Amino acid sequence: MPPEPLDPTAPVHLHTTPTTSPVPPPWTSEALLLLTHARVTGLWPALVAHVRVPRGKAGTFEVPDFLLLLLLYALGYERTLERFFAALQPVRALLATVVGRREGPAASTLSRWLGDVTTTALEAARAVFFDDLLAHGLRDAPRGGLVDRLGTHHVVFDADGTREVHRQRELPDDPAHPPARRRFDRTCAPGYTGRKRGETLRTRTVVQQAHTREWLGTWGHAGNGDVKAELAAALAAVTRYLAAHGLAAAQGVLRLDGIYGHHWAVDALGAAGLGFVMRVANDHL
């Protein structure tokens, strides 16, 4: 047997108190950095000025309170909103003070607000966040990229089009129960599921800068969706990103897969002047 190391186990110190002492979540520092950025760069007032969500009773919260809360959840440390709000409780008041609030929205308040969000408000929020990315994103050398043999600098973007399929269980249909409702009726619809098992699905397109992982946008629709419109929005975001960084459209390379391996996607890429690498679904290509 190998000899036992001199210090096999590091000492562990336990501290107990007679009162409750909640432990802050591990993502507290990132949350403080994100909320401070929203106040310092003007993201908060921009959301207040440009995003409108009609509500019968708005309460004391504004649109940025909910959007920044969703950004904290998007940090990815908690798998569900229920676990996120449980972890948020010890630092909820602390994070609220960073943006000048006494407290943040509760889970039920967020749920009601999400039900009132309109398409117009969603597009306005997307535009504000994209403007913030162009104004305060990475610049120059940290932007990354590839250099070809002629010395031309290229930037690669990932465009991922996916179909998320949802299974539906059988619901009771008799006078003893109230009318059945499905939670995904507003976000999913019947469509082509491919090899995946399910009754309804949702189509989504996500675009990010491949080198810096900057998130350029995400677009989704129920059912088969409108993949041509989603690709057009993705191409517009990529070309605007390149122009903001002083690059020509030909210096952008879009990597496509999934639902975009057809001739109409090639035509749209050629019209936008972008380079592309794609996995085709049409044998004629």
Protein Blocks (a to p, Z undefined) as FASTA:
>chain_A
ZZddfblbacddddddfbdcddddfklmmmmmmmmmmmmnommmmmmmmpccddfblbja
dfklmmmmmmmmmnopafbfklmmmmmmmmmmmmmmmnopabdcdfklmmmmmmmpcfkl
mmmmmmmmmmmmmmmmcehjlnopaddfkopacddddddddddddddddddddfkbccdd
dfklmmgccddekjagcfbdcdddddddfklopafbdcddehjbjmklmmmmmmmmmmmm
mmmnopafklpccddehjllcfklmmmmmmnopacddddfbfkZZ
